Amino acid sequence: MERDLVEYIAKSLVDDPAGVSVNVIEGEKSTILELRVASEDIGKVIGKHGRIAKAIRTVLSAAATKDSKRVHLEILD
């Protein structure tokens, strides 16, 4: 569910939705989501001073709380 949420948000923000990919790394107590976008769209996902990235992480955290999980989002180059 979290993977689909991050992918949907990222594809809505960028100019090249085909360049968006989300990799899931499951752990015992937490999940790491690795978000990759095209190099020209990285600024659109991060935003000024990281505001958009922080907002995505906040929404993701709220969605994961329902399942009592911890989810971390990493935006990769």
Biopython code that builds the backbone (N, CA, C, O; Angstrom):
import numpy as np
from Bio.PDB.StructureBuilder import StructureBuilder

atoms = [
    (1, "MET", "N", (0.809, -1.190, 0.000)),
    (1, "MET", "CA", (0.000, 0.000, 0.000)),
    (1, "MET", "C", (0.858, 1.262, 0.000)),
    (1, "MET", "O", (0.603, 2.194, -0.762)),
    (2, "GLU", "N", (1.874, 1.286, 0.856)),
    (2, "GLU", "CA", (2.746, 2.463, 0.933)),
    (2, "GLU", "C", (3.492, 2.686, -0.373)),
    (2, "GLU", "O", (3.693, 3.824, -0.798)),
    (3, "ARG", "N", (3.898, 1.602, -1.002)),
    (3, "ARG", "CA", (4.614, 1.705, -2.277)),
    (3, "ARG", "C", (3.739, 2.386, -3.318)),
    (3, "ARG", "O", (4.194, 3.275, -4.038)),
    (4, "ASP", "N", (2.493, 1.970, -3.393)),
    (4, "ASP", "CA", (1.567, 2.555, -4.367)),
    (4, "ASP", "C", (1.313, 4.031, -4.083)),
    (4, "ASP", "O", (1.190, 4.835, -5.007)),
    (5, "LEU", "N", (1.235, 4.378, -2.810)),
    (5, "LEU", "CA", (1.009, 5.772, -2.425)),
    (5, "LEU", "C", (2.166, 6.664, -2.858)),
    (5, "LEU", "O", (1.949, 7.724, -3.444)),
    (6, "VAL", "N", (3.385, 6.242, -2.574)),
    (6, "VAL", "CA", (4.564, 7.029, -2.952)),
    (6, "VAL", "C", (4.681, 7.126, -4.465)),
    (6, "VAL", "O", (4.998, 8.188, -5.002)),
    (7, "GLU", "N", (4.427, 6.022, -5.149)),
    (7, "GLU", "CA", (4.511, 6.017, -6.608)),
    (7, "GLU", "C", (3.470, 6.966, -7.218)),
    (7, "GLU", "O", (3.777, 7.688, -8.166)),
    (8, "TYR", "N", (2.266, 6.969, -6.691)),
    (8, "TYR", "CA", (1.208, 7.849, -7.192)),
    (8, "TYR", "C", (1.561, 9.318, -6.986)),
    (8, "TYR", "O", (1.401, 10.133, -7.895)),
    (9, "ILE", "N", (2.038, 9.654, -5.800)),
    (9, "ILE", "CA", (2.408, 11.043, -5.505)),
    (9, "ILE", "C", (3.554, 11.493, -6.401)),
    (9, "ILE", "O", (3.511, 12.584, -6.968)),
    (10, "ALA", "N", (4.572, 10.658, -6.527)),
    (10, "ALA", "CA", (5.740, 11.025, -7.330)),
    (10, "ALA", "C", (5.373, 11.190, -8.805)),
    (10, "ALA", "O", (5.830, 12.130, -9.455)),
    (11, "LYS", "N", (4.561, 10.293, -9.329)),
    (11, "LYS", "CA", (4.168, 10.384, -10.738)),
    (11, "LYS", "C", (3.329, 11.630, -10.992)),
    (11, "LYS", "O", (3.345, 12.173, -12.096)),
    (12, "SER", "N", (2.597, 12.084, -9.982)),
    (12, "SER", "CA", (1.800, 13.300, -10.129)),
    (12, "SER", "C", (2.665, 14.550, -10.158)),
    (12, "SER", "O", (2.267, 15.566, -10.728)),
    (13, "LEU", "N", (3.840, 14.487, -9.553)),
    (13, "LEU", "CA", (4.706, 15.656, -9.436)),
    (13, "LEU", "C", (5.654, 15.851, -10.616)),
    (13, "LEU", "O", (5.970, 16.987, -10.971)),
    (14, "VAL", "N", (6.103, 14.779, -11.216)),
    (14, "VAL", "CA", (7.187, 14.863, -12.196)),
    (14, "VAL", "C", (6.677, 15.040, -13.627)),
    (14, "VAL", "O", (5.500, 14.824, -13.914)),
    (15, "ASP", "N", (7.593, 15.439, -14.521)),
    (15, "ASP", "CA", (7.274, 15.577, -15.938)),
    (15, "ASP", "C", (7.351, 14.236, -16.669)),
    (15, "ASP", "O", (6.667, 14.034, -17.672)),
    (16, "ASP", "N", (8.191, 13.312, -16.163)),
    (16, "ASP", "CA", (8.393, 12.012, -16.802)),
    (16, "ASP", "C", (7.932, 10.898, -15.859)),
    (16, "ASP", "O", (8.751, 10.322, -15.142)),
    (17, "PRO", "N", (6.627, 10.586, -15.851)),
    (17, "PRO", "CA", (6.135, 9.546, -14.929)),
    (17, "PRO", "C", (6.736, 8.165, -15.188)),
    (17, "PRO", "O", (6.776, 7.333, -14.281)),
    (18, "ALA", "N", (7.198, 7.914, -16.396)),
    (18, "ALA", "CA", (7.790, 6.612, -16.700)),
    (18, "ALA", "C", (9.131, 6.425, -15.984)),
    (18, "ALA", "O", (9.585, 5.294, -15.812)),
    (19, "GLY", "N", (9.758, 7.509, -15.571)),
    (19, "GLY", "CA", (11.043, 7.435, -14.890)),
    (19, "GLY", "C", (10.945, 7.206, -13.397)),
    (19, "GLY", "O", (11.968, 7.171, -12.714)),
    (20, "VAL", "N", (9.741, 7.049, -12.875)),
    (20, "VAL", "CA", (9.536, 6.855, -11.436)),
    (20, "VAL", "C", (9.559, 5.369, -11.115)),
    (20, "VAL", "O", (8.878, 4.575, -11.765)),
    (21, "SER", "N", (10.346, 4.996, -10.108)),
    (21, "SER", "CA", (10.343, 3.618, -9.622)),
    (21, "SER", "C", (10.513, 3.622, -8.114)),
    (21, "SER", "O", (11.228, 4.455, -7.558)),
    (22, "VAL", "N", (9.854, 2.688, -7.466)),
    (22, "VAL", "CA", (9.908, 2.566, -6.007)),
    (22, "VAL", "C", (10.332, 1.146, -5.676)),
    (22, "VAL", "O", (9.709, 0.178, -6.111)),
    (23, "ASN", "N", (11.409, 1.036, -4.893)),
    (23, "ASN", "CA", (11.920, -0.253, -4.453)),
    (23, "ASN", "C", (11.609, -0.407, -2.969)),
    (23, "ASN", "O", (11.827, 0.524, -2.195)),
    (24, "VAL", "N", (11.106, -1.561, -2.565)),
    (24, "VAL", "CA", (10.714, -1.808, -1.180)),
    (24, "VAL", "C", (11.705, -2.752, -0.531)),
    (24, "VAL", "O", (12.009, -3.814, -1.073)),
    (25, "ILE", "N", (12.215, -2.359, 0.643)),
    (25, "ILE", "CA", (13.100, -3.214, 1.430)),
    (25, "ILE", "C", (12.404, -3.446, 2.774)),
    (25, "ILE", "O", (12.277, -2.534, 3.590)),
    (26, "GLU", "N", (11.964, -4.674, 2.980)),
    (26, "GLU", "CA", (11.222, -5.022, 4.197)),
    (26, "GLU", "C", (12.181, -5.427, 5.307)),
    (26, "GLU", "O", (13.147, -6.156, 5.079)),
    (27, "GLY", "N", (11.902, -4.945, 6.503)),
    (27, "GLY", "CA", (12.648, -5.340, 7.691)),
    (27, "GLY", "C", (11.680, -5.897, 8.715)),
    (27, "GLY", "O", (10.484, -6.014, 8.446)),
    (28, "GLU", "N", (12.194, -6.245, 9.899)),
    (28, "GLU", "CA", (11.326, -6.786, 10.943)),
    (28, "GLU", "C", (10.357, -5.741, 11.473)),
    (28, "GLU", "O", (9.158, -5.993, 11.593)),
    (29, "LYS", "N", (10.892, -4.557, 11.793)),
    (29, "LYS", "CA", (10.058, -3.528, 12.403)),
    (29, "LYS", "C", (9.810, -2.339, 11.498)),
    (29, "LYS", "O", (8.949, -1.508, 11.787)),
    (30, "SER", "N", (10.551, -2.248, 10.409)),
    (30, "SER", "CA", (10.387, -1.082, 9.548)),
    (30, "SER", "C", (10.536, -1.479, 8.084)),
    (30, "SER", "O", (11.025, -2.558, 7.749)),
    (31, "THR", "N", (10.097, -0.574, 7.236)),
    (31, "THR", "CA", (10.178, -0.751, 5.795)),
    (31, "THR", "C", (10.873, 0.458, 5.204)),
    (31, "THR", "O", (10.596, 1.588, 5.606)),
    (32, "ILE", "N", (11.767, 0.240, 4.262)),
    (32, "ILE", "CA", (12.451, 1.337, 3.580)),
    (32, "ILE", "C", (11.957, 1.371, 2.145)),
    (32, "ILE", "O", (11.970, 0.358, 1.447)),
    (33, "LEU", "N", (11.522, 2.542, 1.714)),
    (33, "LEU", "CA", (11.099, 2.741, 0.339)),
    (33, "LEU", "C", (12.145, 3.601, -0.354)),
    (33, "LEU", "O", (12.447, 4.704, 0.101)),
    (34, "GLU", "N", (12.694, 3.104, -1.445)),
    (34, "GLU", "CA", (13.686, 3.850, -2.216)),
    (34, "GLU", "C", (13.007, 4.396, -3.465)),
    (34, "GLU", "O", (12.551, 3.635, -4.317)),
    (35, "LEU", "N", (12.943, 5.706, -3.565)),
    (35, "LEU", "CA", (12.285, 6.371, -4.688)),
    (35, "LEU", "C", (13.341, 6.864, -5.664)),
    (35, "LEU", "O", (14.270, 7.579, -5.289)),
    (36, "ARG", "N", (13.184, 6.471, -6.917)),
    (36, "ARG", "CA", (14.061, 6.947, -7.986)),
    (36, "ARG", "C", (13.220, 7.662, -9.028)),
    (36, "ARG", "O", (12.176, 7.166, -9.452)),
    (37, "VAL", "N", (13.692, 8.842, -9.437)),
    (37, "VAL", "CA", (13.041, 9.593, -10.506)),
    (37, "VAL", "C", (14.105, 10.003, -11.511)),
    (37, "VAL", "O", (15.299, 9.862, -11.249)),
    (38, "ALA", "N", (13.675, 10.507, -12.654)),
    (38, "ALA", "CA", (14.620, 10.989, -13.655)),
    (38, "ALA", "C", (15.428, 12.145, -13.070)),
    (38, "ALA", "O", (14.930, 12.883, -12.220)),
    (39, "SER", "N", (16.653, 12.303, -13.514)),
    (39, "SER", "CA", (17.551, 13.304, -12.917)),
    (39, "SER", "C", (17.008, 14.727, -13.047)),
    (39, "SER", "O", (17.252, 15.557, -12.171)),
    (40, "GLU", "N", (16.277, 15.025, -14.125)),
    (40, "GLU", "CA", (15.746, 16.386, -14.274)),
    (40, "GLU", "C", (14.525, 16.631, -13.383)),
    (40, "GLU", "O", (14.104, 17.776, -13.221)),
    (41, "ASP", "N", (13.950, 15.565, -12.802)),
    (41, "ASP", "CA", (12.765, 15.713, -11.949)),
    (41, "ASP", "C", (13.064, 15.637, -10.459)),
    (41, "ASP", "O", (12.149, 15.750, -9.644)),
    (42, "ILE", "N", (14.311, 15.449, -10.092)),
    (42, "ILE", "CA", (14.649, 15.276, -8.676)),
    (42, "ILE", "C", (14.273, 16.508, -7.851)),
    (42, "ILE", "O", (13.844, 16.376, -6.705)),
    (43, "GLY", "N", (14.428, 17.685, -8.414)),
    (43, "GLY", "CA", (14.082, 18.903, -7.694)),
    (43, "GLY", "C", (12.595, 19.034, -7.439)),
    (43, "GLY", "O", (12.186, 19.620, -6.437)),
    (44, "LYS", "N", (11.786, 18.497, -8.328)),
    (44, "LYS", "CA", (10.334, 18.566, -8.160)),
    (44, "LYS", "C", (9.858, 17.661, -7.039)),
    (44, "LYS", "O", (8.852, 17.947, -6.390)),
    (45, "VAL", "N", (10.568, 16.582, -6.811)),
    (45, "VAL", "CA", (10.194, 15.656, -5.746)),
    (45, "VAL", "C", (10.700, 16.144, -4.390)),
    (45, "VAL", "O", (10.049, 15.929, -3.368)),
    (46, "ILE", "N", (11.855, 16.796, -4.381)),
    (46, "ILE", "CA", (12.420, 17.284, -3.122)),
    (46, "ILE", "C", (11.802, 18.621, -2.728)),
    (46, "ILE", "O", (11.444, 18.815, -1.566)),
    (47, "GLY", "N", (11.671, 19.540, -3.672)),
    (47, "GLY", "CA", (11.070, 20.841, -3.380)),
    (47, "GLY", "C", (12.057, 21.793, -2.736)),
    (47, "GLY", "O", (13.179, 21.417, -2.399)),
    (48, "LYS", "N", (11.619, 23.039, -2.571)),
    (48, "LYS", "CA", (12.478, 24.045, -1.935)),
    (48, "LYS", "C", (12.681, 23.688, -0.467)),
    (48, "LYS", "O", (11.727, 23.476, 0.281)),
    (49, "HIS", "N", (13.934, 23.629, -0.085)),
    (49, "HIS", "CA", (14.330, 23.310, 1.295)),
    (49, "HIS", "C", (13.751, 21.971, 1.760)),
    (49, "HIS", "O", (13.593, 21.750, 2.961)),
    (50, "GLY", "N", (13.434, 21.071, 0.812)),
    (50, "GLY", "CA", (12.947, 19.742, 1.166)),
    (50, "GLY", "C", (11.505, 19.696, 1.627)),
    (50, "GLY", "O", (11.094, 18.727, 2.266)),
    (51, "ARG", "N", (10.732, 20.714, 1.320)),
    (51, "ARG", "CA", (9.349, 20.776, 1.815)),
    (51, "ARG", "C", (8.465, 19.690, 1.224)),
    (51, "ARG", "O", (7.666, 19.088, 1.942)),
    (52, "ILE", "N", (8.593, 19.431, -0.059)),
    (52, "ILE", "CA", (7.750, 18.411, -0.685)),
    (52, "ILE", "C", (8.149, 17.027, -0.184)),
    (52, "ILE", "O", (7.282, 16.196, 0.086)),
    (53, "ALA", "N", (9.435, 16.773, -0.057)),
    (53, "ALA", "CA", (9.902, 15.482, 0.461)),
    (53, "ALA", "C", (9.394, 15.271, 1.885)),
    (53, "ALA", "O", (8.982, 14.166, 2.240)),
    (54, "LYS", "N", (9.420, 16.311, 2.689)),
    (54, "LYS", "CA", (8.928, 16.206, 4.064)),
    (54, "LYS", "C", (7.426, 15.929, 4.078)),
    (54, "LYS", "O", (6.947, 15.146, 4.898)),
    (55, "ALA", "N", (6.682, 16.565, 3.176)),
    (55, "ALA", "CA", (5.239, 16.344, 3.101)),
    (55, "ALA", "C", (4.923, 14.908, 2.679)),
    (55, "ALA", "O", (4.012, 14.282, 3.219)),
    (56, "ILE", "N", (5.682, 14.395, 1.713)),
    (56, "ILE", "CA", (5.482, 13.010, 1.286)),
    (56, "ILE", "C", (5.759, 12.061, 2.451)),
    (56, "ILE", "O", (5.009, 11.111, 2.675)),
    (57, "ARG", "N", (6.836, 12.321, 3.191)),
    (57, "ARG", "CA", (7.174, 11.469, 4.341)),
    (57, "ARG", "C", (6.098, 11.533, 5.426)),
    (57, "ARG", "O", (5.816, 10.531, 6.082)),
    (58, "THR", "N", (5.498, 12.711, 5.615)),
    (58, "THR", "CA", (4.442, 12.861, 6.617)),
    (58, "THR", "C", (3.210, 12.049, 6.234)),
    (58, "THR", "O", (2.648, 11.343, 7.071)),
    (59, "VAL", "N", (2.788, 12.144, 4.979)),
    (59, "VAL", "CA", (1.637, 11.371, 4.506)),
    (59, "VAL", "C", (1.932, 9.883, 4.592)),
    (59, "VAL", "O", (1.068, 9.102, 4.991)),
    (60, "LEU", "N", (3.124, 9.489, 4.228)),
    (60, "LEU", "CA", (3.527, 8.088, 4.278)),
    (60, "LEU", "C", (3.526, 7.566, 5.711)),
    (60, "LEU", "O", (3.079, 6.448, 5.968)),
    (61, "SER", "N", (4.015, 8.360, 6.625)),
    (61, "SER", "CA", (4.034, 7.979, 8.035)),
    (61, "SER", "C", (2.616, 7.801, 8.570)),
    (61, "SER", "O", (2.343, 6.859, 9.314)),
    (62, "ALA", "N", (1.722, 8.700, 8.195)),
    (62, "ALA", "CA", (0.331, 8.599, 8.635)),
    (62, "ALA", "C", (-0.332, 7.343, 8.083)),
    (62, "ALA", "O", (-1.098, 6.685, 8.786)),
    (63, "ALA", "N", (-0.042, 7.009, 6.835)),
    (63, "ALA", "CA", (-0.621, 5.806, 6.231)),
    (63, "ALA", "C", (-0.074, 4.537, 6.881)),
    (63, "ALA", "O", (-0.797, 3.551, 7.025)),
    (64, "ALA", "N", (1.188, 4.558, 7.271)),
    (64, "ALA", "CA", (1.818, 3.373, 7.861)),
    (64, "ALA", "C", (1.404, 3.177, 9.313)),
    (64, "ALA", "O", (1.472, 2.060, 9.826)),
    (65, "THR", "N", (0.979, 4.233, 9.979)),
    (65, "THR", "CA", (0.570, 4.141, 11.380)),
    (65, "THR", "C", (-0.631, 3.219, 11.527)),
    (65, "THR", "O", (-0.794, 2.566, 12.557)),
    (66, "LYS", "N", (-1.466, 3.166, 10.505)),
    (66, "LYS", "CA", (-2.635, 2.308, 10.522)),
    (66, "LYS", "C", (-2.252, 0.849, 10.711)),
    (66, "LYS", "O", (-2.968, 0.096, 11.373)),
    (67, "ASP", "N", (-1.136, 0.450, 10.138)),
    (67, "ASP", "CA", (-0.659, -0.930, 10.237)),
    (67, "ASP", "C", (0.391, -1.116, 11.334)),
    (67, "ASP", "O", (0.995, -2.183, 11.442)),
    (68, "SER", "N", (0.608, -0.080, 12.145)),
    (68, "SER", "CA", (1.611, -0.111, 13.227)),
    (68, "SER", "C", (3.000, -0.436, 12.698)),
    (68, "SER", "O", (3.732, -1.226, 13.294)),
    (69, "LYS", "N", (3.360, 0.181, 11.569)),
    (69, "LYS", "CA", (4.679, -0.023, 10.979)),
    (69, "LYS", "C", (5.413, 1.312, 10.927)),
    (69, "LYS", "O", (4.802, 2.378, 11.006)),
    (70, "ARG", "N", (6.734, 1.233, 10.791)),
    (70, "ARG", "CA", (7.543, 2.410, 10.549)),
    (70, "ARG", "C", (8.033, 2.336, 9.118)),
    (70, "ARG", "O", (8.528, 1.304, 8.665)),
    (71, "VAL", "N", (7.889, 3.440, 8.420)),
    (71, "VAL", "CA", (8.286, 3.477, 7.025)),
    (71, "VAL", "C", (9.216, 4.652, 6.812)),
    (71, "VAL", "O", (8.932, 5.765, 7.256)),
    (72, "HIS", "N", (10.330, 4.408, 6.132)),
    (72, "HIS", "CA", (11.306, 5.445, 5.817)),
    (72, "HIS", "C", (11.363, 5.608, 4.299)),
    (72, "HIS", "O", (11.372, 4.623, 3.561)),
    (73, "LEU", "N", (11.401, 6.851, 3.846)),
    (73, "LEU", "CA", (11.492, 7.126, 2.419)),
    (73, "LEU", "C", (12.862, 7.688, 2.113)),
    (73, "LEU", "O", (13.290, 8.666, 2.724)),
    (74, "GLU", "N", (13.546, 7.073, 1.172)),
    (74, "GLU", "CA", (14.836, 7.565, 0.697)),
    (74, "GLU", "C", (14.671, 7.951, -0.761)),
    (74, "GLU", "O", (14.194, 7.163, -1.578)),
    (75, "ILE", "N", (15.075, 9.178, -1.075)),
    (75, "ILE", "CA", (15.022, 9.664, -2.447)),
    (75, "ILE", "C", (16.428, 9.534, -3.023)),
    (75, "ILE", "O", (17.353, 10.212, -2.576)),
    (76, "LEU", "N", (16.587, 8.667, -4.008)),
    (76, "LEU", "CA", (17.903, 8.377, -4.568)),
    (76, "LEU", "C", (18.122, 9.113, -5.873)),
    (76, "LEU", "O", (17.182, 9.373, -6.624)),
    (77, "ASP", "N", (19.384, 9.446, -6.135)),
    (77, "ASP", "CA", (19.757, 10.099, -7.390)),
    (77, "ASP", "C", (19.817, 9.107, -8.523)),
    (77, "ASP", "O", (20.115, 9.483, -9.657)),
]
sb = StructureBuilder()
sb.init_structure("model")
sb.init_model(0)
sb.init_chain("A")
sb.init_seg("    ")
for serial, (resi, resn, name, xyz) in enumerate(atoms, 1):
    if name == "N":
        sb.init_residue(resn, " ", resi, " ")
    sb.init_atom(name, np.array(xyz, "f"), 0.0, 1.0, " ", f" {name:<3s}", serial, name[0])
structure = sb.get_structure()
